[in-house]
Amino acid sequence: MPAMPGSALDTKSMTVGISDLQVLRRPVHPGNLPGYDK
């Protein structure tokens, strides 16, 4: 996932970023998130 949206000014890049945020906002168990061992 992009750290800063400044480098993703492209429309497609912004769309992908928004889609990723929507996926991350879904109620999921923390154990299912990569890099989230707590």
Secondary structure as a PSIPRED ss2 file (coil, helix, strand):
# PSIPRED VFORMAT (PSIPRED V4.0)

   1 M C   1.000  0.000  0.000
   2 P C   1.000  0.000  0.000
   3 A C   1.000  0.000  0.000
   4 M C   1.000  0.000  0.000
   5 P H   0.000  1.000  0.000
   6 G H   0.000  1.000  0.000
   7 S H   0.000  1.000  0.000
   8 A C   1.000  0.000  0.000
   9 L C   1.000  0.000  0.000
  10 D C   1.000  0.000  0.000
  11 T H   0.000  1.000  0.000
  12 K H   0.000  1.000  0.000
  13 S H   0.000  1.000  0.000
  14 M H   0.000  1.000  0.000
  15 T H   0.000  1.000  0.000
  16 V H   0.000  1.000  0.000
  17 G H   0.000  1.000  0.000
  18 I H   0.000  1.000  0.000
  19 S H   0.000  1.000  0.000
  20 D H   0.000  1.000  0.000
  21 L H   0.000  1.000  0.000
  22 Q H   0.000  1.000  0.000
  23 V H   0.000  1.000  0.000
  24 L H   0.000  1.000  0.000
  25 R C   1.000  0.000  0.000
  26 R C   1.000  0.000  0.000
  27 P C   1.000  0.000  0.000
  28 V C   1.000  0.000  0.000
  29 H C   1.000  0.000  0.000
  30 P H   0.000  1.000  0.000
  31 G H   0.000  1.000  0.000
  32 N H   0.000  1.000  0.000
  33 L C   1.000  0.000  0.000
  34 P C   1.000  0.000  0.000
  35 G C   1.000  0.000  0.000
  36 Y C   1.000  0.000  0.000
  37 D C   1.000  0.000  0.000
  38 K C   1.000  0.000  0.000
